[in-house]
Amino acid sequence: MASPSASSVSATATSAADALDAGDTALAARLAIALLDEDPANIDALTVLFLVREETGPTSACMALARRICALDPNKAWAQLEAAERLLLAGQAPEAEPHARNAVRLDPTDPGAHRLLALSLSAQQRWPIAEFHFRRTLELTRADDPIQLANLAACLKMQGHLDEARHLYKRSVSLAPDIAQTLHGWSQLEEAARDLPRALDLADRAIAAAPDDLDIALARAALLARTNETDQAIEIIDAVARQGRPAQAIDAALLNGRLLDKAGRFDDAFASFALAKHMIREGGRTYPKHAADVETTRLKTFFRASRLALLPRASDAPGPRPVFICGAPRSGTTLLEQMLSRHDAMAAGDELPSLGETIRAMPRLLNSASGYPEALGELWLGDEADGLDTLRDFYLRSARRAGASISGKPFFTDKMPFNETHLGLIGLMFPNAPVIRMVRHPLDVVLSMFSYDMTHGADCATSLEGIAHEYVRAHGLAEHYRAEMSLRALSVKYEALIDEPEAVLRSIFSMLDIPFEPACLRFDENPRYARTISYAQVTQRITKQARYRYRHYLRHLEPVLPILEPVIKALGYTIET
């Protein structure tokens, strides 16, 4: 990172700079702070203070100072780079992105700027644009940098380009054989490619290169579990639970619970899941039930037939069209997407952020002082009558940036969990878009979500009650929309998809007005990499082992039975012991 030097400041901060050059950081800091007391916008004094904090800490002060300098003078390239780098290290990729973008604008030939932008985009799962900037980084360095080769490989792997990613990992390892993160990334690629022995061999090499890296150790334990080396996996999990940071201990407890479940030790498994969720809540993540209920009221108030009759609808746009696969996580949405994307007419979009991005941008796009959904009231005004076309085009651009519709196929899927909470907006933007709502026994969904760490549904998975409330909320909103407006929707039960996949697929393709293709039944042969926690399950043939798994845990699920019973009945399920 190219930080400024003390000699770059002007005469107004000369004394502070001289003190810094002499190694007297305390004096330099006092002089810079005194100058800032008189002139808070003095960039030279801020620069000296940044250099002091760079030597003495804390890191958070460096980040704050770099961002302050950027705000005062957006053309300070070094400050943009420093702010982006430090925000990325702090795990704040969305906040880092604008600084990295500005750095690229200021010097489009700086490989460091492209690298930071690529990393911030990758952290936000915007893989195609990240790929562009990773490639630009390599072009500008004009040399094989093993770390940047591995970064590009990881980005390509997440887009399903496994062959090219493997080639890049091989090049990276040939240049630097003992970088643990590179070996770890390559191991994950081979797991995605279903070569578990090769993945495990690379995981062994990664842990040999970094024996104290508990994240790599835990990933190796997950691989051992997949290859039925359960005892070794549990040994590693126990070590991570004892030695790891809270996040690692949480992952260890959840993986341990899933292994115990597989062994038929259901009470112990639930205890492990509950421990993990307790640690998550202790860390501050909880389900905001009140805020969710307020949003539900606002959505039901706005999306009523009498009001919707006054609104226009967006027209159909040329190009690939979305197919919305709605449903809770672990309800079978990934399985269905794997099946559909085997069709020649269908591209897999995976969990697209596009609808959420559209909602967040809506006030700006519609020139409204209100938030969603009230901002849609602007559509009643003459100068925003075409606003739904604007929202539709924004969504489609976002989907293209996420790589969903670049394959040239007429359809692409969007299976972001809980999208059914916004079926009203979907119906306005895409009145002819097919909506497939995946339904699974609610108790199976709650149990399965409880066994993983996921943030979908506003962190509802941090507790059984949170999952149950969000499931009921999403169901209620979906039923509300269906009653208040015309939707091209089809409900599909997970259990029916397992029992009679061809019949279910034929009904879906009939709605899409495209012919059924037998290859869709061979979803386990789909070469694409599903970027969800279900990636391993959907590479295997259909089994019925996961159906009604809740029966093993009914005693533990008793607290949420009163919440879920009305929906269980409405969906045609029963509670069996």
For each residue, the residues with C-beta under 8 A, 3 or more apart:
1: 78 81 82 85 112
2: 78 81 112
3: 50 51 54 78 82
4: 8 9 47 50 51 78
5: 8
6: 9 17 18 20 21 48 51
7: 17 21
8: 4 5 47
9: 4 6 12 13 14 16 17 44 45 47 48
10: 13 14 44
11: 14
12: 9 35 39 42 44 45
13: 9 10 16 17 31 32 35 42 44 45 47 48
14: 9 10 11 17 18
15: 18 19 31
16: 9 13 19 20 27 28 31 32 35 45 48
17: 6 7 9 13 14 20 21 28 44 48
18: 6 14 15 21 22
19: 15 16 22 24 25 27 28 31
20: 6 16 17 23 24 25 28 48 51 52
21: 6 7 17 18
22: 18 19
23: 20
24: 19 20 27 28
25: 19 20 28 29 52 55 56
26: 29 30
27: 16 19 24 30 31
28: 16 17 19 20 24 25 31 32 48 49 51 52
29: 25 26 32 33 49 52 56
30: 26 27 33 34
31: 13 15 16 19 27 28 34 35 48
32: 13 16 28 29 35 36 45 46 48 49 52
33: 29 30 36 37 45 49
34: 30 31 37 38
35: 12 13 16 31 32 38 39 42 44 45
36: 32 33 39 40 42 45 46 49
37: 33 34 40
38: 34 35 42
39: 12 35 36 42 45
40: 36 37
41: 72
42: 12 13 35 36 38 39 45 46
43: 46 47 69 72 73 76
44: 9 10 12 13 17 35 47 48
45: 9 12 13 16 32 33 35 36 39 42 48 49
46: 32 36 42 43 49 50 65 68 69 72
47: 4 8 9 13 43 44 50 51 69
48: 6 9 13 16 17 20 28 31 32 44 45 51 52
49: 28 29 32 33 36 45 46 52 53 65
50: 3 4 46 47 53 54 62 65 66 69 79 82
51: 3 4 6 20 28 47 48 54 55
52: 20 25 28 29 32 48 49 55 56
53: 49 50 56 57 58 61 62 65
54: 3 50 51 62
55: 25 51 52
56: 25 29 52 53
57: 53 61 62
58: 53 61 62
59: 62 63 86 89 90
60: 63 64 90
61: 53 57 58 64 65
62: 50 53 54 57 58 59 65 66 82 86
63: 59 60 66 67 82 83 86 87 90
64: 60 61 67 68
65: 46 49 50 53 61 62 68 69
66: 50 62 63 69 70 79 82 83 86
67: 63 64 70 71 79 83 99
68: 46 64 65 71 72
69: 43 46 47 50 65 66 72 73 76 79
70: 66 67 73 74 76 79 80 83 99 102
71: 67 68 74
72: 41 43 46 68 69
73: 43 69 70 76 79
74: 70 71 80 102
75: 106
76: 43 69 70 73 79 80
77: 80 81 103 106 107 110 113
78: 1 2 3 4 81 82
79: 50 66 67 69 70 73 76 82 83
80: 70 74 76 77 83 84 99 100 102 103 106 113
81: 1 2 77 78 84 85 99 100 103 110 112 113 116
82: 1 3 50 62 63 66 78 79 85 86
83: 63 66 67 70 79 80 86 87 96 99
84: 80 81 87 88 96 97 99 100 103 116 117 120
85: 1 81 82 88 89 96 116
86: 59 62 63 66 82 83 89 90
87: 63 83 84 90 92 93 95 96 99 120
88: 84 85 91 92 93 96 116 119 120 123
89: 59 85 86
90: 59 60 63 86 87
91: 88 123
92: 87 88 95 96
93: 87 88 96 97 119 120 121 123 124
94: 97 120 124
95: 87 92 98 99
96: 83 84 85 87 88 92 93 99 100 116 119 120
97: 84 93 94 100 101 117 120 121 124
98: 95 101 102
99: 67 70 80 81 83 84 87 95 96 102 103 116
100: 80 81 84 96 97 103 104 113 116 117 119 120
101: 97 98 104 105 117
102: 70 74 80 98 99 105 106
103: 77 80 81 84 99 100 106 107 110 112 113 116 117
104: 100 101 107 108 110 113 114 117 133
105: 101 102 108
106: 75 77 80 102 103 110 113
107: 77 103 104 110 113
108: 104 105 113
109: 140
110: 77 81 103 104 106 107 113 114 140
111: 114 115 136 137 140 141
112: 1 2 81 103 115 116
113: 77 80 81 100 103 104 106 107 108 110 116 117
114: 104 110 111 117 118 133 134 136 137 140
115: 111 112 118 119 133 134 137 148 151
116: 81 84 85 88 96 99 100 103 112 113 119 120
117: 84 97 100 101 103 104 113 114 120 121 130 133
118: 114 115 121 122 130 131 132 133 134 136 137 151 155
119: 88 93 96 100 115 116 122 123 130 151
120: 84 87 88 93 94 96 97 100 116 117 123 124
121: 93 97 117 118 124 126 127 129 130 133
122: 118 119 125 126 127 130 134 151 154 155 158
123: 88 91 93 119 120
124: 93 94 97 120 121 353
125: 122 158 353 402 531
126: 121 122 129 130 401 402
127: 121 122 130 131 155 158 159 402 403
128: 131 132 159 401 402 403 406
129: 121 126 132 133 401
130: 117 118 119 121 122 126 127 133 134 155
131: 118 127 128 134 135 152 155 156 159
132: 118 128 129 135 136
133: 104 114 115 117 118 121 129 130 136 137
134: 114 115 118 122 130 131 137 138 148 151 152 155
135: 131 132 138 139 152
136: 111 114 118 132 133 139 140
137: 111 114 115 118 133 134 140 141 145 148 151
138: 134 135 141 144 145 148 149 152
139: 135 136 142
140: 109 110 111 114 136 137
141: 111 137 138 145 148
142: 139
143:
144: 138 149 171 175
145: 137 138 141 148 149
146: 149 150 171 172 173 175 176 179 182
147: 150 151 172 176 179 182
148: 115 134 137 138 141 145 151 152
149: 138 144 145 146 152 153 168 169 171 172 175
150: 146 147 153 154 168 169 172 179 181 182 185 186
151: 115 118 119 122 134 137 147 148 154 155
152: 131 134 135 138 148 149 155 156 168
153: 149 150 156 157 164 165 166 168 169 172 185 186 189
154: 122 150 151 157 158 165 185
155: 118 122 127 130 131 134 151 152 158 159
156: 131 152 153 159 161 162 164 165 168
157: 153 154 160 161 162 165 185 188 189 192 529
158: 122 125 127 154 155 529 531
159: 127 128 131 155 156 403
160: 157 527 528 529
161: 156 157 164 165
162: 156 157 165 166 189 192 193 527 529
163: 166 167
164: 153 156 161 167 168
165: 153 154 156 157 161 162 168 169 189
166: 153 162 163 169 170 186 189 190 193
167: 163 164 170 171
168: 149 150 152 153 156 164 165 171 172
169: 149 150 153 165 166 172 173 182 185 186 189
170: 166 167 173 174
171: 144 146 149 167 168 174 175
172: 146 147 149 150 153 168 169 175 176 179 182
173: 146 169 170 176 177 179 182 183 186
174: 170 171 177
175: 144 146 149 171 172
176: 146 147 172 173 179 182
177: 173 174
178: 183 209
179: 146 147 150 172 173 176 182 183 209
180: 183 184 206 207 209 210 213 216
181: 150 184 185 206 210 216
182: 146 147 150 169 172 173 176 179 185 186
183: 173 178 179 180 186 187 202 203 205 206 209
184: 180 181 187 188 202 203 206 213 215 216 219
185: 150 153 154 157 169 181 182 188 189
186: 150 153 166 169 173 182 183 189 190 202
187: 183 184 190 191 199 200 202 203 206 219 220 223
188: 157 184 185 191 192 199 219
189: 153 157 162 165 166 169 185 186 192 193 199
190: 166 186 187 193 195 196 198 199 202
191: 187 188 194 195 196 199 223 226 536
192: 157 162 188 189 529 535
193: 162 166 189 190
194: 191 539
195: 190 191 198 199
196: 190 191 199 200 223 226 227
197: 200 201 227
198: 190 195 201 202
199: 187 188 189 190 191 195 196 202 203 223
200: 187 196 197 203 204 220 223 224 227
201: 197 198 204 205
202: 183 184 186 187 190 198 199 205 206
203: 183 184 187 199 200 206 207 216 219 220 223
204: 200 201 207 208 220
205: 183 201 202 208 209
206: 180 181 183 184 187 202 203 209 210 213 216 220
207: 180 203 204 210 211 213 216 217 220
208: 204 205 211
209: 178 179 180 183 205 206
210: 180 181 206 207 213 216
211: 207 208
212:
213: 180 184 206 207 210 216 217
214: 217 218 239 240 243 244 245 248
215: 184 218 219 248
216: 180 181 184 203 206 207 210 213 219 220
217: 207 213 214 220 221 236 239 240
218: 214 215 221 222 236 237 240 244 248 251 252 255
219: 184 187 188 203 215 216 222 223
220: 187 200 203 204 206 207 216 217 223 224 236
221: 217 218 224 225 232 233 234 236 237 240 252 255
222: 218 219 225 226 233 255
223: 187 191 196 199 200 203 219 220 226 227
224: 200 220 221 227 229 230 232 233 236
225: 221 222 228 229 230 233 255 258 259 262
226: 191 196 222 223 536
227: 196 197 200 223 224
228: 225
229: 224 225 232 233
230: 224 225 233 234 259 262 263
231: 234 235
232: 221 224 229 235 236
233: 221 222 224 225 229 230 236 237 255 259
234: 221 230 231 237 238 256 259
235: 231 232 238 239
236: 217 218 220 221 224 232 233 239 240
237: 218 221 233 234 240 241 252 255 256 259
238: 234 235 241 242 252 256
239: 214 217 235 236 242 243
240: 214 217 218 221 236 237 243 244 248 249 251 252
241: 237 238 244 249 252 253 256
242: 238 239
243: 214 239 240
244: 214 218 240 241 247 248 249 252
245: 214 248 249
246: 249 250 279 282 283
247: 244 250 251
248: 214 215 218 240 244 245 251 252
249: 240 241 244 245 246 252 253 279
250: 246 247 253 254 276 279 280 453
251: 218 240 247 248 254 255 276 453
252: 218 221 237 238 240 241 244 248 249 255 256
253: 241 249 250 256 257 272 273 275 276 279
254: 250 251 257 258 272 273 276 451 452 453
255: 218 221 222 225 233 237 251 252 258 259
256: 234 237 238 241 252 253 259 260 272
257: 253 254 260 261 268 269 270 271 272 273 276 451
258: 225 254 255 261 262 269 451
259: 225 230 233 234 237 255 256 262 263
260: 256 257 263 265 266 268 269 272
261: 257 258 264 265 266 269 451 552
262: 225 230 258 259
263: 230 259 260
264: 261
265: 260 261 268 269
266: 260 261 269 270 552 553
267: 270 271 556
268: 257 260 265 271 272
269: 257 258 260 261 265 266 272 273 451
270: 257 266 267 273 274 553 556
271: 257 267 268 274 275
272: 253 254 256 257 260 268 269 275 276
273: 253 254 257 269 270 276 277 450 451
274: 270 271 277 278 556
275: 253 271 272 278 279
276: 250 251 253 254 257 272 273 279 280 453
277: 273 274 280 281 450 461 462 463
278: 274 275 281 282
279: 246 249 250 253 275 276 282 283
280: 250 276 277 283 285 453 462
281: 277 278 284 285 286 462 463
282: 246 278 279
283: 246 279 280
284: 281
285: 280 281 455 459 462
286: 281 459 462 463 466
287: 292 457 458 459 460 462 463 465 466 469 470
288: 291 292 458 459
289: 292 293 466 469
290: 293 294
291: 288 294 295 458
292: 287 288 289 295 296 458 469 470 473
293: 289 290 296 297 473
294: 290 291 297 298
295: 291 292 298 299
296: 292 293 299 300 473 476 477
297: 293 294 300 301
298: 294 295 301 302 373 374
299: 295 296 302 303 373 421 422 424 477 480
300: 296 297 303 304 477 480
301: 297 298 304
302: 298 299 307 373 374 376 377 424
303: 299 300 307 308 373 424 480 481 484 485
304: 300 301 307 308 484
305: 308 309 484 485
306: 309 310
307: 302 303 304 310 311
308: 303 304 305 311 424 428 484 485
309: 305 306
310: 306 307 380
311: 307 308 376 379 380 388 428
312: 379 385 386 388
313: 388 428 431
314: 317 388 389 391 392 428 429 430 431
315: 389
316: 321 432
317: 314 321 389 392 393 396
318:
319: 396 405
320: 347 404 405 407 408 409 410 411 412
321: 316 317 410 411 412 430 432 433
322: 349 395 396 399 404 411 412 413 414 430 433
323: 340 346 411 412 413 414 433 434 436 512
324: 413 414 415 419 426 430 433 434 435 436
325: 333 336 337 340 413 414 415 436 438
326: 333 415 418 419 420 423 435 436 437 438 478
327: 331 332 333 415 417 418 420 437 438 439 440
328: 331 417 418 440 445 449 456 457 470 471 474
329: 333 417 418 445 448 449 452 454 456 457 461 533
330: 440 444 445 448 449 452 534
331: 327 328 438 439 440 445 494
332: 327 335 336 438 440 492 494 497
333: 325 326 327 329 336 337 415 417 438
334: 337 338 415 530 532 534 535 537 538
335: 332 338 339 494 497 523 534 537 538
336: 325 332 333 339 340 415 436 438 492 497
337: 325 333 334 340 341 348 350 413 415 530
338: 334 335 341 342 348 523 524 526 528 530 538
339: 335 336 342 501 505 520 521 523
340: 323 325 336 337 343 346 348 413 505 508 520
341: 337 338 346 347 348 413 526 528
342: 338 339 346 517 519 520 522 523 525 526
343: 340 346 509 514 517 519 520
344: 409 517
345: 409 410 411 512 514
346: 323 340 341 342 343 409 411 412 413
347: 320 341 404 405 406 407 409 411 412 413
348: 337 338 340 341 404 412 413 528 530
349: 322 352 399 402 403 404 405 412 413 414 415
350: 337 404 413 415 530 531 532
351: 415 416 417 531 532
352: 349 355 398 399 402 404 414 415 416
353: 124 125 356 357 398 402 416
354: 357 358 395 396 398 399 402 404 414
355: 352 358 359 395 414 416 419 422 425 426
356: 353 359 360 416
357: 353 354 360 361 394 395 398
358: 354 355 361 362 365 391 394 395 398 425 429
359: 355 356 362 372 422 425
360: 356 357
361: 357 358 364 365 394
362: 358 359 365 366 368 371 372 375 376 391
363: 366 368 369 370 371 372 375
364: 361 367
365: 358 361 362 387 390 391 394
366: 362 363 375 376 378 379 384 387 390 391
367: 364 378 384
368: 362 363 374 375 377 378
369: 363
370: 363 374 375 377 378
371: 362 363 374 375
372: 359 362 363 375 376 425
373: 298 299 302 303 376 424 425
374: 298 302 368 370 371 377
375: 362 363 366 368 370 371 372 378
376: 302 311 362 366 372 373 379 387 425 428
377: 302 368 370 374 380
378: 366 367 368 370 375 381 384 387
379: 311 312 366 376 384 385 387 388
380: 310 311 377
381: 378 384 385
382: 385
383:
384: 366 367 378 379 381 387
385: 312 379 381 382
386: 312 389 390
387: 365 366 376 378 379 384 390 391
388: 311 312 313 314 379 391 392 428 429
389: 314 315 317 386 392 393
390: 365 366 386 387 393 394
391: 314 358 362 365 366 387 388 394 395 425 428 429
392: 314 317 388 389 395 396 429 430
393: 317 389 390 396 397
394: 357 358 361 365 390 391 397 398
395: 322 354 355 357 358 391 392 398 399 429
396: 317 319 322 354 392 393 399 400 405
397: 393 394 400 401
398: 352 353 354 357 358 394 395 401 402
399: 322 349 352 354 395 396 402 404 405 412 414
400: 396 397 403 404 405 406
401: 126 128 129 397 398
402: 125 126 127 128 349 352 353 354 398 399
403: 127 128 159 349 400 406
404: 320 322 347 348 349 350 352 354 399 400 412 413 414
405: 319 320 347 349 396 399 400 409 412
406: 128 347 400 403
407: 320 347 412
408: 320
409: 320 344 345 346 347 405 412
410: 320 321 345
411: 320 321 322 323 345 346 347 512 514
412: 320 321 322 323 346 347 348 349 399 404 405 407 409
413: 322 323 324 325 337 340 341 346 347 348 349 350 404
414: 322 323 324 325 349 352 354 355 399 404 419
415: 324 325 326 327 333 334 336 337 349 350 351 352 419
416: 351 352 353 355 356 419
417: 327 328 329 333 351 456 457
418: 326 327 328 329 421 456 457 470 474
419: 324 326 355 414 415 416 422 423 426
420: 326 327 423 435 437 474 475 477 478 481
421: 299 418 473 474 477 478
422: 299 355 359 419 425 426
423: 326 419 420 426 427 435 477 478 481 482 487 489
424: 299 302 303 308 373 427 428 481 484 485
425: 355 358 359 372 373 376 391 422 428 429
426: 324 355 419 422 423 429 430 433 435 487
427: 423 424 430 431 481 485 486 487
428: 308 311 313 314 376 388 391 424 425 431
429: 314 358 388 391 392 395 425 426
430: 314 321 322 324 392 426 427 433
431: 313 314 427 428 486 488
432: 316 321 488
433: 321 322 323 324 426 430 488
434: 323 324 488 489 490 508 511 512
435: 324 326 420 423 426 487 488 489 490
436: 323 324 325 326 336 489 490 491 492 508
437: 326 327 420 478 489 490 491 492
438: 325 326 327 331 332 333 336 492 494 497
439: 327 331 491 492 493 494 571
440: 327 328 330 331 332 444 445 493 494 495
441: 444 445 494 495 547 548 550 568 571 573
442: 445 446 468 471 564 567 568 571 573
443: 446 447 550 554 557 564 568 575
444: 330 440 441 447 448 494 546 547 548 549 550
445: 328 329 330 331 440 441 442 448 449 467 471
446: 442 443 449 450 464 467 468 471 550 557 560 564
447: 443 444 450 451 549 550 553 557
448: 329 330 444 445 451 452 546 549
449: 328 329 330 445 446 452 454 460 461 467
450: 273 277 446 447 461 464 467
451: 254 257 258 261 269 273 447 448
452: 254 329 330 448 449 461 533
453: 250 251 254 276 280 461
454: 329 449 461 533
455: 285 458 459 461
456: 328 329 417 418 460 461
457: 287 328 329 417 418 460 461 466 467 470 474
458: 287 288 291 292 455 470
459: 285 286 287 288 455 462 466
460: 287 449 456 457 463 466 467 469 470
461: 277 329 449 450 452 453 454 455 456 457 466 467
462: 277 280 281 285 286 287 459 466
463: 277 281 286 287 460 466 467
464: 446 450 467 468 557 559 560
465: 287 468 469 559 560 563
466: 286 287 289 457 459 460 461 462 463 469 470
467: 445 446 449 450 457 460 461 463 464 470 471 560
468: 442 446 464 465 471 472 560 563 564
469: 287 289 292 460 465 466 472 473 563
470: 287 292 328 418 457 458 460 466 467 473 474
471: 328 442 445 446 467 468 474 475 564 567
472: 468 469 475 476 563 564 566 567
473: 292 293 296 421 469 470 476 477
474: 328 418 420 421 457 470 471 477 478
475: 420 471 472 478 479 567 570 571
476: 296 472 473 479 480
477: 296 299 300 420 421 423 473 474 480 481
478: 326 420 421 423 437 474 475 481 482
479: 475 476 482 483 570
480: 299 300 303 476 477 483 484
481: 303 420 423 424 427 477 478 484 485 487
482: 423 478 479 485 487 489
483: 479 480
484: 303 304 305 308 424 480 481
485: 303 305 308 424 427 481 482
486: 427 431
487: 423 426 427 435 481 482
488: 431 432 433 434 435 511
489: 423 434 435 436 437 482
490: 434 435 436 437 507 508 511
491: 436 437 439
492: 332 336 436 437 438 439 496 497 504 507 508
493: 439 440 496 497
494: 331 332 335 438 439 440 441 444 497 498 547
495: 440 441 498 499 547
496: 492 493 499 500 503 504
497: 332 335 336 438 492 493 494 500 501 504
498: 494 495 501 542 544 547
499: 495 496 544
500: 496 497 503 504
501: 339 497 498 504 505 521 542
502: 505 506 516 521
503: 496 500 506 507
504: 492 496 497 500 501 507 508
505: 339 340 501 502 508 509 516 520 521
506: 502 503 509 510 516
507: 490 492 503 504 510 511
508: 340 434 436 490 492 504 505 511 512
509: 343 505 506 512 514 515 516 517
510: 506 507 513
511: 434 488 490 507 508
512: 323 345 411 434 508 509
513: 510
514: 343 345 411 509
515: 509
516: 502 505 506 509 520
517: 342 343 344 509 520
518: 521 522
519: 342 343 522 525
520: 339 340 342 343 505 516 517 523
521: 339 501 502 505 518
522: 342 518 519 525 526
523: 335 338 339 342 520 526 538
524: 338 538 539 540 541
525: 342 519 522
526: 338 341 342 522 523 538
527: 160 162
528: 160 338 341 348
529: 157 158 160 162 192 535
530: 334 337 338 348 350 534 535 538
531: 125 158 350 351 535
532: 334 350 351 535
533: 329 452 454
534: 330 334 335 530 537 538
535: 192 334 529 530 531 532 538 539
536: 191 226 539 540
537: 334 335 534 540
538: 334 335 338 523 524 526 530 534 535
539: 194 524 535 536
540: 524 536 537 543
541: 524
542: 498 501
543: 540 546
544: 498 499 547
545: 549
546: 444 448 543 549
547: 441 444 494 495 498 544
548: 441 444 551 576
549: 444 447 448 545 546 552 553
550: 441 443 444 446 447 553 554 557
551: 548 554 576 577
552: 261 266 549
553: 266 270 447 549 550 556 557
554: 443 550 551 557 558 575 577
555: 558
556: 267 270 274 553
557: 443 446 447 464 550 553 554 560 561
558: 554 555 561
559: 464 465
560: 446 464 465 467 468 557 563 564
561: 557 558 564 565 575
562: 565
563: 465 468 469 472 560
564: 442 443 446 468 471 472 560 561 567 568
565: 561 562 568 569 575
566: 472 569 570
567: 442 471 472 475 564 570 571
568: 441 442 443 564 565 571 573 574 575
569: 565 566 572 573 574
570: 475 479 566 567
571: 439 441 442 475 567 568
572: 569
573: 441 442 568 569
574: 568 569
575: 443 554 561 565 568
576: 548 551
577: 551 554
